[in-house]
């Protein structure tokens, strides 16, 4: 059984800790149950089930630590993994930045577990895929997609008295559709804790519309354009920015959050006042864990509020060095939006480009967070509030920081998933002026 309830996990971790002779010991238990289907050219290619259970022991002597992992749970094996972690700790060099383990905390229960998602069976996935393939066939398209559901838990206990337990569910779906000539492509991706919110047919219809609408694309001159980024495209840009919400890299002059001359940019106006970005594990559309493995309870944190940097995350070590309170990194990321629909953003645009998705994004400059990448799966020219015709894909060179200083309007935030990082976000569609395109791409 890969999913332990809270009481059974606590009992096992107590047993393992009892075998420890180290100065400090931390034991974590995690498990995953689920399954997936992958399909291509409108036919299932692979399908499988996942069932894993792992126990990890971290033993500490002074500032020396060692870690060992096992997936056998008889008493002899549990003793052996503790002994192995202790042997490794004694052989390890000291870590000058090691911080002592934390004791008990109070944290609220997460809302990330949905019984309906945990109850998904292989035939549930098969039916969802069948609906998607039917839409593709009806539109004379070929599709390639992936669906996966997971029920997971993690439990952590240490010798200082800390114990945390969290159980969650998620289901992800992505679909790419192409016309038979290979000249048009569309994409959609969805991710939820609750499978009842997933509509594979609706998502495939969007991808199909993009594929059929993007055929016979025209070339336009690169340059600066007003763009409307759909949530998927915005997500791929912004997740590179979210990784920079770290005080240490900012203080050490290694990120866009670094202040010229030293220090970080907390308290400064970084982006347009329309922009508010925060984390909240209790958000009903993006629930997440309410504690982390360092032993901190998680709650709402505003990172950027009306364009002003309000907080950065501080590890225990860096917080002690800077004599501030430690602040854990985000369990999730949410960007507030407005009330406009994507269609209304398009209607408000005299001339611009609608971008469905971005990909192959690479960092050019860490200080300015300049990124380069390409559009794909449906790029369209807008004129007088209407989509006029598809255009060939373009390479961009742009910074999310500059981009968020050029916000003209934000739509309603929606849950969007980055398949590359396998993380979900709440991100609005956004209308951006002066987005920089540098060259054309012949790829579909």
For each residue, the residues with C-beta under 8 A, 3 or more apart:
1: 4 31 53
2: 31 32 33 51 52 53
3: 31 33 118 151 152 153 167
4: 1 8 9 12 29 31 53 153 155
5: 8 9
6: 9 10 155 165 167
7: 10 11
8: 4 5 11 12
9: 4 5 6 12 13 29 153 155 165
10: 6 7 13 14 155 157 163 165
11: 7 8 14 15
12: 4 8 9 15 16 29 55 73
13: 9 10 16 17 27 29 155 156 157 163
14: 10 11 17 18 157
15: 11 12 18 19 75 78
16: 12 13 19 20 27 55 57 78 81 82
17: 13 14 20 25 27 157 158 159
18: 14 15
19: 15 16 78 79 82 83
20: 16 17 25 57 59 82 86 159
21: 86
22: 25 59 60 61 85 86 89 159
23: 60 61 62
24: 59 60 100 101 158 159 160
25: 17 20 22 57 58 59 60 82 85 158 159
26: 57 58 60 101 156 157 158 159
27: 13 16 17 55 56 57 58 156 157 158
28: 55 56 58 154 155 156 157 293
29: 4 9 12 13 53 54 55 56 154 155 156
30: 53 54 56 152 153 154 155
31: 1 2 3 4 52 53 54 152 153
32: 2 50 51 52 150 151 152
33: 2 3 49 50 51 118 150 151 152
34: 49 50 120 148 149 150 151 152
35: 47 48 49 50 120 122 125 148 149
36: 46 47 48 50 125 146 147 148 149
37: 44 46 47 125 126 129 146 147
38: 44 45 46 47 145 146
39: 42 43 44 45 129 133 143 144 145 146
40: 43 45 143 144
41: 142 143 144
42: 39 133 136 137 142 143
43: 39 40 133
44: 37 38 39 47 126 129
45: 38 39 40
46: 36 37 38
47: 35 36 37 38 44 122 125 126
48: 35 36
49: 33 34 35 122
50: 32 33 34 35 36 150
51: 2 32 33
52: 2 31 32 71
53: 1 2 4 29 30 31 71 73
54: 29 30 31 69 70 71
55: 12 16 27 28 29 69 70 71 73 78 81
56: 27 28 29 30 67 68 69
57: 16 20 25 26 27 67 68 69 70 81 82 84 85
58: 25 26 27 28 65 66 67 85
59: 20 22 24 25 65 66 67 82 85 86 88 89
60: 22 23 24 25 26 63 64 65 89 98 101
61: 22 23 64 65 86 89 90
62: 23 94
63: 60 94 95 96 98
64: 60 61 89 90 92 93 94 95
65: 58 59 60 61 89 92 95 98
66: 58 59 84 85 86 87 88 89 90 91 92
67: 56 57 58 59 85 88
68: 56 57 81 82 84 85 88
69: 54 55 56 57 81
70: 54 55 57 73 77 78 80 81
71: 52 53 54 55
72: 77
73: 12 53 55 70 77 78
74: 77 78
75: 15 78 79
76: 79 80
77: 70 72 73 74 80 81
78: 15 16 19 55 70 73 74 75 81 82
79: 19 75 76 82 83
80: 70 76 77 83 84
81: 16 55 57 68 69 70 77 78 84 85
82: 16 19 20 25 57 59 68 78 79 85 86
83: 19 79 80 86 87
84: 57 66 68 80 81 87 88
85: 22 25 57 58 59 66 67 68 81 82 88 89
86: 20 21 22 59 61 66 82 83 89 90
87: 66 83 84 90 91
88: 59 66 67 68 84 85 91 92
89: 22 59 60 61 64 65 66 85 86 92
90: 61 64 66 86 87
91: 66 87 88
92: 64 65 66 88 89 95
93: 64
94: 62 63 64 98
95: 63 64 65 92 98
96: 63
97: 317
98: 60 63 65 94 95 317
99: 315 316 317 320
100: 24 160
101: 24 26 60 158 159 160 162 295
102: 105 158 160 162 294 295 296
103: 160 161 162 295
104: 160 161 162 163
105: 102 162 164 291 295 296 297
106: 297
107: 164 290 291 297 298
108: 282 290 297
109: 290
110: 113 166 167 168 281 287 288 289 290
111: 282 284 287
112: 166 167 168 169 170 193 281 287 288 289
113: 110 118 151 167 168 169 193
114: 117 118 169 193 194 195 196
115: 118 119
116: 119 120 194 195 196
117: 114 120 149 151 169 170 171 192 193 194 195
118: 3 33 113 114 115 151 169
119: 115 116
120: 34 35 116 117 124 125 149 171 195
121: 124 125
122: 35 47 49 125 126
123: 126 127
124: 120 121 127 128 149 195
125: 35 36 37 47 120 121 122 128 129 147 149
126: 37 44 47 122 123 129 130
127: 123 124 130 131
128: 124 125 131 132 147 173 198 200
129: 37 39 44 125 126 132 133 145 147 200
130: 126 127 133 134
131: 127 128 134 135 200 201 204
132: 128 129 135 136 143 145 173 175 200 201 203 204
133: 39 42 43 129 130 136 137 143
134: 130 131 137 138 201
135: 131 132 138 139 201 204 205 208
136: 42 132 133 139 141 142 143 177 204 208
137: 42 133 134 140 141
138: 134 135
139: 135 136 177 208 211 212
140: 137 179 180
141: 136 137 177 178 179 180 186 208 211 212
142: 41 42 136 177 178 179 180
143: 39 40 41 42 132 133 136 175 176 177 178 204 207
144: 39 40 41 175 176
145: 38 39 129 132 173 174 175 176 204
146: 36 37 38 39 172 173 174
147: 36 37 125 128 129 171 172 173 200
148: 34 35 36 171 172
149: 34 35 36 117 120 124 125 169 170 171 172 195
150: 32 33 34 50 169 170 171
151: 3 32 33 34 113 117 118 167 168 169
152: 3 30 31 32 33 34 167 168 169
153: 3 4 9 30 31 165 166 167 168
154: 28 29 30 164 165 166 289
155: 4 6 9 10 13 28 29 30 163 164 165 166
156: 13 26 27 28 29 162 163 164 293
157: 10 13 14 17 26 27 28 162 163 164
158: 17 24 25 26 27 101 102 161 162 295
159: 17 20 22 24 25 26 101
160: 24 100 101 102 103 104
161: 103 104 158
162: 101 102 103 104 105 156 157 158 295
163: 10 13 104 155 156 157
164: 105 107 154 155 156 157 291 293 295
165: 6 9 10 153 154 155
166: 110 112 153 154 155 289 290 291
167: 3 6 110 112 113 151 152 153
168: 110 112 113 151 152 153 193 287 288 289
169: 112 113 114 117 118 149 150 151 152 193 194 195
170: 112 117 149 150 191 192 193 424
171: 117 120 147 148 149 150 191 192 193 195 198
172: 146 147 148 149 189 190 191 417 419 422
173: 128 132 145 146 147 189 190 191 198 200 203
174: 145 146 187 188 189 190 417 419
175: 132 143 144 145 187 188 189 200 203 204 207
176: 143 144 145 185 186 187 207 377
177: 136 139 141 142 143 185 186 187 204 207 208 210 211
178: 141 142 143 182 184 185 186 211 444
179: 140 141 142 182 183 184 185 211 212 215
180: 140 141 142
181: 184 215
182: 178 179 444
183: 179 214 215 216 217 444
184: 178 179 181 210 211 212 213 214 215 216 390 444
185: 176 177 178 179 210 211 214 376 377 378 444
186: 141 176 177 178 206 207 208 209 210 211 212 213 214 356 377 378
187: 174 175 176 177 207 210 232 356 357 376 377 378
188: 174 175 203 204 206 207 210 232
189: 172 173 174 175 203 232 416 417 419
190: 172 173 174 198 199 200 203 415 417
191: 170 171 172 173 415 416 417 424
192: 117 170 171 195 197 198 415 424
193: 112 113 114 117 168 169 170 171 287
194: 114 116 117 169 197
195: 114 116 117 120 124 149 169 171 192 198
196: 114 116
197: 192 194
198: 128 171 173 190 192 195
199: 190 202 203
200: 128 129 131 132 147 173 175 190 203 204
201: 131 132 134 135 204 205
202: 199 205 206
203: 132 173 175 188 189 190 199 200 206 207
204: 131 132 135 136 143 145 175 177 188 200 201 207 208
205: 135 201 202 208 209
206: 186 188 202 203 209 210
207: 143 175 176 177 186 187 188 203 204 210 211 377
208: 135 136 139 141 177 186 204 205 211 212
209: 186 205 206 212 213
210: 177 184 185 186 187 188 206 207 213 214 356 377 378
211: 139 141 177 178 179 184 185 186 207 208 214 215 378
212: 139 141 179 184 186 208 209 215
213: 184 186 209 210 378 380 387 390
214: 183 184 185 186 210 211 217 377 378 379 380 390 444
215: 179 181 183 184 211 212 390
216: 183 184 390
217: 183 214 379 389 390 391 392 393
218: 381 389 390 391 392
219: 391 392 440
220: 381 391 392 394
221:
222: 394 395 437 438 439 440
223: 436 437
224: 434 435 436 437
225: 351 352 353 434 435 437
226: 349 350 351 352 353 408 431 432 433 434 435
227: 352 353 354 355 431 432 435
228: 342 345 346 349 352 353 354 355 382 429 430 431 432
229: 233 234 237 355 358 429 430 432
230: 233 234 342 354 355 356 357 429
231: 234 235 413 414 416 427 428 429
232: 187 188 189 235 236 356 357 416
233: 229 230 236 237 355 356 357 358 375
234: 229 230 231 237 238 416 427 428 429 430
235: 231 232 238 239 416 417 418 425 427
236: 232 233 239 357 358 359 361 373 418 420
237: 229 233 234 240 241 358 361 371 398 400 403
238: 234 235 241 242 335 400 425 427
239: 235 236 242 243 333 418 421 423 425
240: 237 243 244 361 363 369 371 400
241: 237 238 244 256 369 400 401 404
242: 238 239 245 277 330 333
243: 239 240 246
244: 240 241 249 250 255 256 257 369
245: 242 257 303 311 312 313 329 330
246: 243 249 250 255 257 312 313 329
247: 250 251 257 264 312 313 314 318 322 327
248: 251 252 314 315 318
249: 244 246 252 254 255 257 258
250: 244 246 247 253 254 255 257 258 259 263 264 265 312
251: 247 248 258 262 263 264 318 322
252: 248 249 258
253: 250 258 262
254: 249 250 258 366
255: 244 246 249 250 258 366 367 369
256: 241 244 366 367 368 369 399 401
257: 244 245 246 247 249 250 264 265 270 309 312
258: 249 250 251 252 253 254 255 263 264 265 367
259: 250 262 263 264 265 268
260:
261:
262: 251 253 259
263: 250 251 258 259
264: 247 250 251 257 258 259 309 312
265: 250 257 258 259 268 270 309
266: 309 310 311 312
267: 308 309 310
268: 259 265 308 309
269: 273 307 308
270: 257 265 304 307 308 309 401 404
271: 275 304 307 401 404 405 407
272: 275 307 404 405 406 407
273: 269 306 307
274: 306 307 338 407 409 410
275: 271 272 304 306 307 335 336 404 407
276: 302 304 305 306 335 336
277: 242 302 303 304 333 334 335 336
278: 300 301 302 303 304 305 333 334 336
279: 298 300 301 303 330 331 332 333 334
280: 283 286 299 300 301 332 334
281: 110 112 287 288 289 290 298 299 331 332
282: 108 111 287 290 299 300
283: 280 286 287 332 334 426
284: 111 287
285: 415 426
286: 280 283 332 334 415 424 425 426
287: 110 111 112 168 193 281 282 283 284
288: 110 112 168 281 298 331 332
289: 110 112 154 166 168 281 292 298 331
290: 107 108 109 110 166 281 282 297 298 299 331
291: 105 107 164 166 295 296 297 298
292: 289 295 296 298 328 329 331
293: 28 156 164
294: 102 315 316 326 328
295: 101 102 103 105 158 162 164 291 292
296: 102 105 291 292 326 328
297: 105 106 107 108 290 291
298: 107 279 281 288 289 290 291 292 328 331
299: 280 281 282 290
300: 278 279 280 282
301: 278 279 280 311 327 330
302: 276 277 278 305 310 311
303: 245 277 278 279 309 310 311 312 330
304: 270 271 275 276 277 278 307 308 309 310
305: 276 278 302 308 310
306: 273 274 275 276
307: 269 270 271 272 273 274 275 304 404
308: 267 268 269 270 304 305
309: 257 264 265 266 267 268 270 303 304 312
310: 266 267 302 303 304 305
311: 245 266 301 302 303 327
312: 245 246 247 250 257 264 266 303 309 327
313: 245 246 247 327 328 329 330
314: 247 248 318 319 322 324 325 326 327
315: 99 248 294 318 319 326
316: 99 294 319 320 326
317: 97 98 99 320 321
318: 247 248 251 314 315 321 322
319: 314 315 316 322 323 324 325 326 327
320: 99 316 317 323 326
321: 317 318
322: 247 251 314 318 319
323: 319 320
324: 314 319
325: 314 319
326: 294 296 314 315 316 319 320
327: 247 301 311 312 313 314 319
328: 292 294 296 298 313
329: 245 246 292 313
330: 242 245 279 301 303 313 333
331: 279 281 288 289 290 292 298
332: 279 280 281 283 286 288 424 425 426
333: 239 242 277 278 279 330 425 426
334: 277 278 279 280 283 286 413 425 426
335: 238 275 276 277 413 425 426 427 428
336: 275 276 277 278 410 413 428
337: 410 411 412 413 427 428 429 430
338: 274 409 410 411 412 428
339: 411 412
340: 344 345 348 409 410 411 412
341: 344 345 411 412
342: 228 230 345 346 411 429
343: 346 347
344: 340 341 347 348 411
345: 228 340 341 342 348 349 409 411 429 430 431
346: 228 342 343 349 354 382 385 386 387
347: 343 344 385 386
348: 340 344 345 385 409 431
349: 226 228 345 346 352 382 385 431
350: 226 383 384 385
351: 225 226 382 383 384
352: 225 226 227 228 349 381 382 431
353: 225 226 227 228 379 380 381 382 391 394 435 437
354: 227 228 230 346 378 379 380 381 382 387
355: 227 228 229 230 233 358 375 379
356: 186 187 210 230 232 233 375 376 377 378 379 380
357: 187 230 232 233 236 375 376 377 378
358: 229 233 236 237 355 361 373 374 375 376 396
359: 236 373 374 376
360: 373 374
361: 236 237 240 358 371 372 373
362: 371 372 373
363: 240 366 369 370 371
364: 370 371 372 397
365: 368 369 370
366: 254 255 256 363 369
367: 255 256 258
368: 256 365 399 401 402
369: 240 241 244 255 256 363 365 366 399 400 401
370: 363 364 365 397 398 399
371: 237 240 361 362 363 364 396 397 398 399 400
372: 361 362 364 395 396 397 438
373: 236 358 359 360 361 362 395 396
374: 358 359 360 393 394 395 396 441 443
375: 233 355 356 357 358 379 393 394 396 441
376: 185 187 356 357 358 359 379 393 443 444
377: 176 185 186 187 207 210 214 356 357
378: 185 186 187 210 211 213 214 354 356 357 390
379: 214 217 353 354 355 356 375 376 390 391 392 393 394
380: 213 214 353 354 356 387 388 389 390 391
381: 218 220 352 353 354 387 388 389 390 391
382: 228 346 349 351 352 353 354 385 386 387 388
383: 350 351 386 388
384: 350 351
385: 346 347 348 349 350 382
386: 346 347 382 383
387: 213 346 354 380 381 382
388: 380 381 382 383
389: 217 218 380 381
390: 184 213 214 215 216 217 218 378 379 380 381
391: 217 218 219 220 353 379 380 381 394
392: 217 218 219 220 379 440 441 442
393: 217 374 375 376 379 440 441 442 443 444
394: 220 222 353 374 375 379 391 437 438 439 440 441
395: 222 372 373 374 437 438 439 440 441
396: 358 371 372 373 374 375 435 436 437 438
397: 364 370 371 372 436 438
398: 237 370 371 402 403 435 436
399: 256 368 369 370 371 402 403
400: 237 238 240 241 369 371 403 404
401: 241 256 270 271 368 369 404 405
402: 368 398 399 405 406
403: 237 398 399 400 406 407 432 435
404: 241 270 271 272 275 307 400 401 407
405: 271 272 401 402
406: 272 402 403 432 433 434 435
407: 271 272 274 275 403 404 410 430 431 432
408: 226 431 432 433
409: 274 338 340 345 348 430 431
410: 274 336 337 338 340 407 413 428 429 430 431
411: 337 338 339 340 341 342 344 345 428 429 430
412: 337 338 339 340 341 428 429
413: 231 334 335 336 337 410 426 427 428
414: 231 426 427 428
415: 190 191 192 285 286 424 425 426
416: 189 191 231 232 234 235 424 425 426 427
417: 172 174 189 190 191 235 422 423 424 425
418: 235 236 239 421 422 423 424 425
419: 172 174 189 422
420: 236
421: 239 418
422: 172 417 418 419
423: 239 417 418
424: 170 191 192 286 332 415 416 417 418
425: 235 238 239 286 332 333 334 335 415 416 417 418
426: 283 285 286 332 333 334 335 413 414 415 416
427: 231 234 235 238 335 337 413 414 416
428: 231 234 335 336 337 338 410 411 412 413 414
429: 228 229 230 231 234 337 342 345 410 411 412
430: 228 229 234 337 345 407 409 410 411
431: 226 227 228 345 348 349 352 407 408 409 410
432: 226 227 228 229 403 406 407 408 435
433: 226 406 408
434: 224 225 226 406
435: 224 225 226 227 353 396 398 403 406 432
436: 223 224 396 397 398
437: 222 223 224 225 353 394 395 396
438: 222 372 394 395 396 397
439: 222 394 395
440: 219 222 392 393 394 395
441: 374 375 392 393 394 395
442: 392 393
443: 374 376 393
444: 178 182 183 184 185 214 376 393
